Amino acid sequence: MAQGHKFQDLEETGEALVALINSSQMEKLRRMKDEHRVLFDQHIETKRILTQILREEAQIEESVGQRLLNMEEEKKQRERELKSLEEQLRQCIAKSQITDSELHFLKGELESLRNTEHELETLQSEVDEDTTEVIPSAVYVAQVYYIITKIKWEYDTPPNILKGVHYGADLATPINIDTSMRSRSDVSDQLWGFVNTDW
């Protein structure tokens, strides 16, 4: 009897299961299964997209890192070029200062020569005004000497001092010789050294 009762319980349970399967609960299970599949598909798609994003981010980081390295190297190169240019600028400034100093000196020399020439011209005019009698042969000889030697002499110096200016092709050279300290041949040699022999 007990076994029959158990069998009847089993039969009722089976019928209940069949009824449950046939009931609307099965439809809910299917929907849940479909929703679960959709959720799983979304999860797979999200995982794929996230993997792609991470891969692209890694590539971007690598590209940015390389660009940073390149920029750092370029910065170092620019710094080296800047130091080189600064050194060149310092050298140019030093050369410019030397040139300015030389130019200042040469301007002083030129001004001194102009003053000397002006004094010589003034002296010449005074001599011309004071001279009442001109010896043509002496003037002619002085002009010939100047044409040959290109030396203009100062005449108001002490007897043992020769002073004048030699007007060379490129440069005017002042002459100041103490004849009491040197032999006549030395003085003559020095003066003839000014004369251009390319006639």
C-alpha positions as CSV (number, residue, x, y, z in Angstrom):
1,M,0.0,0.0,0.0
2,A,2.7,2.3,0.9
3,Q,4.4,1.7,-2.4
4,G,1.2,2.4,-4.2
5,H,0.9,5.6,-2.3
6,K,4.4,6.6,-3.2
7,F,3.8,5.8,-6.8
8,Q,0.7,7.9,-6.7
9,D,2.8,10.8,-5.2
10,L,5.4,10.3,-7.9
11,E,2.7,10.4,-10.5
12,E,1.2,13.5,-9.1
13,T,4.6,15.1,-9.0
14,G,5.3,14.2,-12.6
15,E,2.0,15.6,-13.6
16,A,2.8,18.8,-11.6
17,L,6.1,19.0,-13.4
18,V,4.5,18.5,-16.8
19,A,2.0,21.1,-15.9
20,L,4.8,23.5,-14.8
21,I,6.6,22.9,-18.0
22,N,3.5,23.5,-20.0
23,S,2.6,26.5,-17.9
24,S,3.7,30.1,-18.5
25,Q,6.8,29.6,-16.2
26,M,8.5,27.9,-19.2
27,E,7.9,31.1,-21.3
28,K,9.5,33.1,-18.5
29,L,12.5,30.7,-18.5
30,R,12.8,31.1,-22.3
31,R,12.7,34.8,-22.0
32,M,15.2,34.8,-19.2
33,K,17.4,32.5,-21.3
34,D,17.1,34.8,-24.3
35,E,17.8,37.8,-22.1
36,H,20.7,36.0,-20.7
37,R,22.0,35.2,-24.2
38,V,21.5,38.9,-25.2
39,L,23.4,40.0,-22.0
40,F,26.1,37.5,-22.7
41,D,26.4,38.7,-26.4
42,Q,26.6,42.3,-25.1
43,H,29.2,41.2,-22.6
44,I,31.3,39.6,-25.4
45,E,30.8,42.7,-27.6
46,T,31.8,45.0,-24.8
47,K,34.8,42.9,-24.0
48,R,35.8,43.0,-27.7
49,I,35.4,46.8,-27.8
50,L,37.2,47.3,-24.5
51,T,40.1,45.1,-25.8
52,Q,40.2,47.2,-29.0
53,I,40.2,50.4,-27.0
54,L,43.0,49.1,-24.7
55,R,45.0,48.0,-27.8
56,E,44.5,51.5,-29.4
57,E,45.4,53.2,-26.1
58,A,48.6,51.2,-25.9
59,Q,49.5,52.2,-29.5
60,I,48.7,55.8,-28.7
61,E,50.8,55.7,-25.5
62,E,53.7,54.2,-27.5
63,S,53.3,56.8,-30.3
64,V,53.1,59.6,-27.7
65,G,56.2,58.2,-25.9
66,Q,58.1,58.0,-29.1
67,R,57.1,61.6,-29.9
68,L,58.2,62.7,-26.5
69,L,61.6,61.0,-27.0
70,N,61.9,62.7,-30.4
71,M,61.0,66.1,-28.9
72,E,63.5,65.6,-26.1
73,E,66.2,64.8,-28.6
74,E,65.2,67.8,-30.7
75,K,65.2,70.0,-27.6
76,K,68.8,68.8,-26.8
77,Q,69.8,69.5,-30.4
78,R,68.3,73.0,-30.3
79,E,70.1,73.6,-27.0
80,R,73.4,72.5,-28.6
81,E,72.7,74.8,-31.6
82,L,71.8,77.7,-29.2
83,K,75.1,77.2,-27.2
84,S,77.0,77.2,-30.5
85,L,75.3,80.4,-31.7
86,E,75.9,82.0,-28.3
87,E,79.6,81.2,-28.6
88,Q,79.7,82.6,-32.2
89,L,77.9,85.7,-31.0
90,R,80.5,86.2,-28.2
91,Q,83.3,85.8,-30.7
92,C,81.6,88.3,-33.1
93,I,81.1,90.8,-30.3
94,A,84.8,90.4,-29.3
95,K,85.9,90.9,-32.9
96,S,83.5,93.9,-33.2
97,Q,85.0,95.5,-30.1
98,I,88.5,95.0,-31.5
99,T,87.4,96.4,-34.9
100,D,85.8,99.4,-33.1
101,S,88.9,100.0,-31.2
102,E,91.1,99.8,-34.3
103,L,88.6,102.0,-36.2
104,H,88.7,104.6,-33.3
105,F,92.6,104.5,-33.4
106,L,92.6,104.9,-37.2
107,K,90.1,107.8,-37.0
108,G,92.5,109.5,-34.5
109,E,95.4,108.9,-36.8
110,L,93.4,110.3,-39.8
111,E,92.4,113.3,-37.7
112,S,96.0,113.9,-36.7
113,L,97.1,113.6,-40.3
114,R,94.4,116.1,-41.4
115,N,95.5,118.5,-38.7
116,T,99.1,118.1,-39.8
117,E,98.1,118.6,-43.5
118,H,96.1,121.7,-42.5
119,E,99.1,123.0,-40.5
120,L,101.3,122.4,-43.5
121,E,98.9,124.2,-45.8
122,T,98.6,127.1,-43.4
123,L,102.4,127.2,-43.2
124,Q,102.7,127.0,-46.9
125,S,100.2,129.9,-47.3
126,E,102.1,131.9,-44.7
127,V,105.4,131.2,-46.5
128,D,103.8,132.2,-49.8
129,E,102.5,135.4,-48.3
130,D,105.7,136.2,-46.6
131,T,107.9,135.5,-49.6
132,T,108.5,138.5,-51.7
133,E,111.1,137.0,-54.0
134,V,110.5,133.5,-55.4
135,I,113.3,131.6,-57.0
136,P,111.7,129.7,-59.8
137,S,114.5,127.1,-60.0
138,A,114.2,126.3,-56.3
139,V,110.4,125.9,-56.6
140,Y,110.9,123.7,-59.6
141,V,113.4,121.5,-57.8
142,A,111.1,121.2,-54.7
143,Q,108.2,120.1,-57.0
144,V,110.4,117.5,-58.7
145,Y,111.5,116.1,-55.3
146,Y,107.9,115.9,-54.2
147,I,106.8,114.2,-57.4
148,I,109.6,111.6,-57.0
149,T,109.5,111.0,-53.2
150,K,105.8,112.0,-52.4
151,I,107.2,113.6,-49.2
152,K,106.0,117.0,-47.9
153,W,108.5,118.5,-45.5
154,E,108.0,120.7,-42.5
155,Y,110.5,123.6,-42.6
156,D,110.1,125.1,-39.1
157,T,111.9,122.3,-37.3
158,P,115.2,122.4,-35.4
159,P,118.2,121.9,-37.7
160,N,118.8,118.3,-36.6
161,I,115.2,117.2,-37.0
162,L,113.7,116.0,-40.3
163,K,109.9,116.2,-40.2
164,G,107.3,115.5,-42.9
165,V,104.7,113.2,-44.3
166,H,105.1,110.6,-47.0
167,Y,101.9,110.1,-49.0
168,G,102.1,106.5,-50.2
169,A,99.6,104.8,-52.5
170,D,97.6,103.3,-49.6
171,L,98.8,105.2,-46.4
172,A,100.2,108.5,-45.3
173,T,103.3,107.9,-43.1
174,P,104.6,110.6,-40.7
175,I,108.4,111.1,-40.8
176,N,110.3,112.3,-37.7
177,I,114.1,111.6,-37.8
178,D,116.8,113.0,-35.5
179,T,119.8,113.3,-37.7
180,S,122.2,113.9,-34.8
181,M,121.6,110.3,-33.6
182,R,122.0,108.6,-37.0
183,S,124.5,108.6,-39.8
184,R,123.7,110.5,-43.1
185,S,123.7,107.2,-45.0
186,D,121.1,105.6,-42.6
187,V,118.9,108.7,-43.0
188,S,119.3,108.6,-46.8
189,D,118.5,104.9,-46.9
190,Q,115.4,105.4,-44.8
191,L,114.2,108.2,-47.0
192,W,114.9,106.4,-50.2
193,G,112.9,103.4,-48.7
194,F,109.8,105.5,-49.1
195,V,110.3,106.0,-52.9
196,N,108.3,103.7,-55.2
197,T,110.7,102.3,-57.8
198,D,107.9,101.0,-60.1
199,W,108.2,103.8,-62.6
